[in-house]
Amino acid sequence: MDRELQELRAQIDLIDTEILQKIAARCAIVKKMGQFKKKKNLPLIDKDREQLLLQDRSKKAVKLHLSADCTHKLFRLLIQEARKIQKE
């Protein structure tokens, strides 16, 4: 295989690892938020906050020349996972 291609794939592998580490950090914070919300008898789901988050992340994606649709889907998945974590 071409050496340049191998190097590019290695760079992607490193970035993917960083992404996974960031998702793990996000999930740890989400868990703390769930505990806080339960302790304070706050609702676990805040649809207004979720909509603002989705709009904000999509706008940021466009500024970075990324697909707003793909970003919306990605963060929708992260929100779904956050809901599961907070219910634990």
C-alpha positions in Angstrom: 0.0 0.0 0.0 1.1 3.5 -0.7 3.1 5.1 2.2 1.3 8.4 2.0 -2.1 6.7 2.2 -0.9 4.7 5.3 0.2 8.0 6.9 -3.1 9.6 6.2 -4.9 6.7 7.7 -2.7 6.8 10.8 -3.6 10.5 11.2 -7.3 9.6 11.0 -6.8 6.8 13.5 -5.3 9.3 16.0 -8.1 11.8 15.4 -10.7 9.0 15.9 -9.1 8.1 19.2 -9.2 11.7 20.3 -12.9 11.9 19.3 -13.7 8.8 21.4 -11.8 10.3 24.4 -13.9 13.4 24.1 -17.1 11.4 23.9 -16.1 9.5 27.0 -15.4 12.8 28.8 -18.8 14.1 27.6 -20.5 11.0 28.9 -18.8 11.3 32.3 -20.2 14.9 32.6 -23.6 13.8 31.4 -23.6 11.2 34.2 -22.8 13.9 36.8 -25.6 16.1 35.3 -28.1 13.2 35.7 -27.1 12.7 39.3 -27.4 16.4 40.0 -30.8 16.6 38.3 -32.1 13.6 40.3 -30.9 15.1 43.5 -32.6 18.4 42.8 -35.7 16.8 41.4 -35.2 18.4 38.0 -36.5 16.9 34.8 -33.9 14.8 33.0 -35.0 15.9 29.5 -34.9 19.6 28.5 -36.3 19.8 25.0 -35.6 23.5 24.7 -32.0 23.0 25.6 -31.7 20.1 23.1 -33.1 22.3 20.3 -30.7 25.1 21.1 -27.8 22.7 21.2 -28.7 21.2 17.9 -29.1 24.6 16.2 -25.9 25.9 17.7 -23.8 22.9 16.7 -25.2 22.9 13.2 -24.3 26.6 12.8 -20.8 25.9 14.1 -20.5 23.0 11.7 -21.4 25.2 8.7 -18.7 27.8 9.8 -16.2 24.9 9.8 -17.4 23.8 6.3 -19.0 20.7 7.6 -22.4 19.3 6.8 -25.1 20.7 9.1 -27.2 17.6 8.4 -24.5 15.2 9.5 -23.7 17.3 12.5 -27.4 17.4 13.5 -27.6 13.6 13.2 -24.4 13.1 15.2 -25.6 15.4 18.1 -29.0 13.8 18.0 -27.3 10.5 18.7 -25.2 12.1 21.5 -28.4 13.5 23.0 -30.1 10.1 22.9 -27.1 8.5 24.6 -27.1 11.3 27.2 -30.7 10.5 28.0 -29.9 6.8 28.6 -26.9 7.7 30.8 -28.9 10.2 32.9 -31.6 7.6 33.5 -29.1 5.1 35.0 
